[in-house]
Every structure is written in C-alpha cells, then in structure tokens.
Amino acid sequence: MRTITRMDKVTTIPTRAMLERLNPYHPGKQAPDTVKLSSNENPLGPAPAAVVAYRDTANSLHRYPDGAAHALSMALAEYHGVSPEQIIVGNGSDELMTLIAAAYVNPGETVVTAAETFSQYRFATTLYDGVVKEYPVLDGRYDLESMSRAFNAGSPRPKVVFLCNPNNPTGTFRTHDDIHTFLKQVPADTLVVLDEAYAEYAYSPEFPRFRELMTIFPNVIVLRTFSKLYGLAGLRVGYGMGHPEVIQNLLCVKQPFNVGLAAQAAAVAALQDASFREISIELNTRGRLWYEQQLQELGLGYYPTQSNFLCIHVARPAVEAVSVLEQHGVSVRSLASFGLHEHIRVTIGKEEDNQKVMNGLRELGELPRTRT
Ligand SMILES: Cc1ncc(COP(=O)(O)O)c(C=O)c1O
C-alpha cells in the first residue's frame, strides 16, 4: 500500500492536529517460511475448547453479540473472585486503553508511563490530546521511584498512570510491595492502569495480588487479555477489572457491540480449558529455563523474564540479529522502535524453534561486528 504524503494530498479537509503526533503501531513481523516468534502469541495455537465453541457459533452469526458480554463477564467474575460489575470486556485490551483515555483524559492532561514499554499507552493518550510523560526503565524495570515524583507539587498532576507488569518488551516485573508502595503515593483522583497481559506466566510469589490492590485502591484498574496464554489473539478479547464506578465510566464510552459473538463464546470456553492453560505454562517454563542456561553459556545478556518472551541484548544492531535469525527460520522482533537498538524480543516457542533461535544467536556471535 502506498503511503499518502503531504505532497499528493487531494483533500483540503484539515485533520485533528494530533494525527501528526500519532505514531503507527509496529506489529511483530513474519518473514516468509519462518516461524513467528515476534508477537508473543501462544506457540501451541488456540485453546482447543475455544475452537469448538467458536465453530458452534457459526449458525448464529446473523445475530448481534451481547453488548454487555454477560456470559463472559460472569465467567470471568467467578474465575477471578470479583463481581461482574467490576468487569468490562474489550475488543482486545488495546481497546480498553483507548476507552480509558476517552473517559478520563482531557486535552492537555498528563499521562505517565515508562519510555520502553507497550506503545498503545502513548497511542491512546495522544488520540485524546493528552500529554505523555515517560520515565526510562532502570535495569529493564519500571522506575516507580522516579515516577512517583511526578506527583510532587509544582508539576501538573498526572491523570492516568499506565504500568505494564510484566513489562513488554523487557519481561521484568515490579513486586506486590513495590506497586503497593507506589499506589500509596498516588492521589485518589489519578487512575492507575495495571496492564497484566502476561500475568498468567509470572511465577514469582511476589507478583502483585491484584484483588488485594483493587480492594485498597479504588483508583486501580487491571487489564488482562485472551491473546497470550489462551491463544486467541486473532479474535480480540481483553478485559478490565476495577471499581464498578470506573467500569461504568468505561462502559459509557464503548461501542455497543464491541466484542463479536464468536469471540465471546470462544473466550468463555478458553477460560474453562484448564488443561490447555497448564500445558501452555509448562512449555513456557521449560523453554525459559532452557534459554536462560543457553544464553548464559553463550555470554549474552538478557533480562530475567516473568512472561512468555525474552529481551536479549545482542550487542550489535538489532536488525542484524533479526536478519540472521530469519535465515535460521525464525522471525523475532527488533526492539529499535522501543528505543532498545541492540535488543531483540523473542517469544518462547516450541523446543525445535527455540533451538533455531539459539543456533542463529551462536552464528551471530561469530560474525564480525559492524560499527554502530
Ligand atoms: C503489554 C501488552 N498489553 C496489551 C497487549 C494487547 O493485548 P490485546 O491483544 O488484548 O489487545 C499486548 C500485546 O502484545 C501487550 O504486550
């Protein structure tokens, strides 16, 4: 597709000014004839129970979906031990980030997040003319200590904080106590979004216990997704859990039928597919441990991960590593667009595909270094 440039514009209708500041999303790519390890999808495919439920909806596709996603909200409420009024279902958790900005960010208001993190926080804020204030990660982790200084008197008080935990793309996390300490310093009229897209993979006993945090701090909303562990990225289902008042405000700005009929049915079934969850986590754990050992042997730096991907320091331009790995049959993600020019992000995959990644990294280590 050709990009329209200023020169060949035909229409003279002025767009909103923010369009100039809105960066397009860079999705994980897949080179021909390679295995895709660039978008942190489930290497085992979709949850089998979800596929059955999805197919079963085929003859009902002339019907509008349930705009309130009642069955899915009930199932999620039961699963997480919260009430259905504390849940909103979105067209992926991406949509929920935009709804948060739509409901809470007035033009010119500040939104705080990390510099090296998921790009959709910036997108959603910019869309509603908010101002993003970013704090660089420290050792790959959210620098909550510096971020809490954003609330000092004198600077404009942030309206929303987006925390990605575990963080994409570093895979690192902040503990329950860290987040709790941070939340104590955040005023009650600032919304804190805990994006936990990878929480199901987190194995640390210190990983935040979101229900406890939500009970103490009504200004917290937690985002989760069916795109990762449940293998349903193509269907677009995410959800938020928070105080009923916050949820109600988000419901006010959502499209009436935001999540499709098949997507809702598949998500309900996926949630009940405990064995798929188990084998997916097991594969990920085995892969993570294997990678850690291999990377240490090879002497390559990486951040300790609580997720289904690894952020690896390749000590040369990331694009070179991506290209060598493609020749070994795997597509991984350059982190240059995240500001990490010598890092790649690799989804932990099936054993044979992890092996291809390590073969490629070994070869990369033997190639002469280019100047950066
Ligand atoms: C941290 C984080 N949050 C949210 C998402 C988006 O999830 P969804 O597919 O539910 O929109 C992703 C996707 O990669 C992610 O990495």
The ligand as an SDF file (V2000), in Angstrom:
LIG
                    3D

 16 16  0  0  0  0  0  0  0  0999 V2000
    1.6060   -5.4110   27.4870 C   0  0  0  0  0  0  0  0  0  0  0  0
    0.5390   -5.6560   26.4880 C   0  0  0  0  0  0  0  0  0  0  0  0
   -0.6920   -5.2290   26.7490 N   0  0  0  0  0  0  0  0  0  0  0  0
   -1.6840   -5.4360   25.8780 C   0  0  0  0  0  0  0  0  0  0  0  0
   -1.4630   -6.0660   24.6910 C   0  0  0  0  0  0  0  0  0  0  0  0
   -2.5790   -6.1950   23.7050 C   0  0  0  0  0  0  0  0  0  0  0  0
   -3.3890   -7.2020   24.0190 O   0  0  0  0  0  0  0  0  0  0  0  0
   -4.7000   -7.4400   23.1700 P   0  0  0  0  0  0  0  0  0  0  0  0
   -4.3520   -8.3940   22.1070 O   0  0  0  0  0  0  0  0  0  0  0  0
   -5.6590   -7.9760   24.1800 O   0  0  0  0  0  0  0  0  0  0  0  0
   -5.1620   -6.1160   22.6260 O   0  0  0  0  0  0  0  0  0  0  0  0
   -0.2100   -6.5500   24.3810 C   0  0  0  0  0  0  0  0  0  0  0  0
    0.0290   -7.2280   23.1070 C   0  0  0  0  0  0  0  0  0  0  0  0
    1.0910   -7.5400   22.7050 O   0  0  0  0  0  0  0  0  0  0  0  0
    0.8240   -6.3330   25.3050 C   0  0  0  0  0  0  0  0  0  0  0  0
    2.0600   -6.7420   25.0610 O   0  0  0  0  0  0  0  0  0  0  0  0
  1  2  1  0
  2  3  1  0
  2 15  2  0
  3  4  2  0
  4  5  1  0
  5  6  1  0
  5 12  2  0
  6  7  1  0
  7  8  1  0
  8  9  2  0
  8 10  1  0
  8 11  1  0
 12 13  1  0
 12 15  1  0
 13 14  2  0
 15 16  1  0
M  END
$$$$
